[in-house]
Amino acid sequence: MTPTNRDLRDEIRDYWSDRAATFDDDPGHRIDADMVAWQDLFRRHLGDAQGRALLDLASGTGEIARLCRSLGFAVTGLDWSEPMLERARAKLPDVTFLQADAERTTLPSASMDVIVTRHLVWTLVDPVAAFAEWFRVLRPGGTLLVVDGDFVSRSLLGRIVQIMSPRGPQTESAARHKDILSRVHFSAGARADHVAGLLHAAGFDRIDIDTNLAPIHRAQSAQLGWRKSLLRRSEHRYAISATKPLAS
Ligand SMILES: C[S@@+](CC[C@H](N)C(=O)[O-])C[C@H]1O[C@@H](n2cnc3c(N)ncnc32)[C@H](O)[C@@H]1O
């Protein structure tokens, strides 16, 4: 076998790069009929934008950046996948998108008023390093908003849906996803209280776990179809906001 120094991070980046072309076609990724419900969630945790500097970590195709810009934030996006960045830049030509690892952003300390990230935390290799980095980049008094979920554990409802309507044969992409998921930090699923504990250890305070994502799931239900919609509602999905204390 040819020796290689590719590591898990390279595999994760390549996995997302290979999904970039069709990412927005997947219902639930592109924000559409659910835009107002997402705006409500972000306003609830971040307040009025007032032109504050916001970093969208793991910006993907730019959907969360688009949402935050619509609220009036001065948005910068960051992702490590060039094909994802290409799509985000084409969608939002006036937004700056940087290529970097979210665990080592290279951004100046205290340079952002707000950091948001959707569906990154579950796939972090080293969340302790990542949260320390985000704490550094936020200005004192700044807010972090994490939107994520436990995509491993299945509730009773989730198990019933899977028995009633099993998935077809596993695709190559789904097999890669499963393999990566088995090797990341949150391989047993990113539970909100576990994530909140790590945020607290990184120095964040005023940590608020919000599991009321039902308005978003309701708005998505027509595009998701009944199976995916029920599964989504059965999952442990959440938003966590946290503040960098003023005296830090
Ligand atoms: C599930 S997609 C989410 C995209 C976007 N946040 C959204 O909600 O539409 C995950 C994204 O995270 C990016 N990503 C994963 N780990 C990363 C890391 N350590 N640094 C930067 N980007 C990362 C991937 O390239 C991919 O674009």
The ligand as a Tripos MOL2 file, in Angstrom:
@<TRIPOS>MOLECULE
LIG
   27    29     1     0     0
SMALL
NO_CHARGES

@<TRIPOS>ATOM
      1 C1        -23.2860   19.9980    6.7450 C.3       1 LIG1
      2 S1        -22.3300   21.2000    5.8760 S.3       1 LIG1
      3 C2        -23.0850   22.6590    6.5890 C.3       1 LIG1
      4 C3        -22.9490   23.8810    5.7130 C.3       1 LIG1
      5 C4        -23.6370   25.1270    6.2700 C.3       1 LIG1
      6 N1        -23.1690   25.4570    7.5920 N.3       1 LIG1
      7 C5        -25.1300   24.9630    6.2910 C.2       1 LIG1
      8 O1        -25.6910   24.7610    7.3750 O.co2     1 LIG1
      9 O2        -25.7540   25.0070    5.2110 O.co2     1 LIG1
     10 C6        -20.7770   21.1250    6.6900 C.3       1 LIG1
     11 C7        -19.7570   22.1380    6.1660 C.3       1 LIG1
     12 O3        -18.7250   22.2030    7.1450 O.3       1 LIG1
     13 C8        -17.4840   22.3330    6.4880 C.3       1 LIG1
     14 N2        -16.4740   21.9170    7.4710 N.ar      1 LIG1
     15 C9        -16.4460   20.7560    8.1830 C.ar      1 LIG1
     16 N3        -15.4070   20.7620    9.0450 N.ar      1 LIG1
     17 C10       -14.7680   21.9500    8.8700 C.ar      1 LIG1
     18 C11       -13.6430   22.5540    9.4690 C.ar      1 LIG1
     19 N4        -12.9480   21.9480   10.4350 N.pl3     1 LIG1
     20 N5        -13.2700   23.7630    9.0460 N.ar      1 LIG1
     21 C12       -13.9550   24.4200    8.0710 C.ar      1 LIG1
     22 N6        -15.0430   23.9080    7.4560 N.ar      1 LIG1
     23 C13       -15.4510   22.6840    7.8680 C.ar      1 LIG1
     24 C14       -17.6380   21.4670    5.2620 C.3       1 LIG1
     25 O4        -16.6900   21.7740    4.2710 O.3       1 LIG1
     26 C15       -19.0810   21.7580    4.8560 C.3       1 LIG1
     27 O5        -19.1310   22.8480    3.9800 O.3       1 LIG1
@<TRIPOS>BOND
     1     1     2 1
     2     2     3 1
     3     2    10 1
     4     3     4 1
     5     4     5 1
     6     5     6 1
     7     5     7 1
     8     7     8 2
     9     7     9 1
    10    10    11 1
    11    11    12 1
    12    11    26 1
    13    12    13 1
    14    13    14 1
    15    13    24 1
    16    14    15 ar
    17    14    23 ar
    18    15    16 ar
    19    16    17 ar
    20    17    18 ar
    21    17    23 ar
    22    18    19 1
    23    18    20 ar
    24    20    21 ar
    25    21    22 ar
    26    22    23 ar
    27    24    25 1
    28    24    26 1
    29    26    27 1
@<TRIPOS>SUBSTRUCTURE
     1 LIG1         1 GROUP 0 **** ****
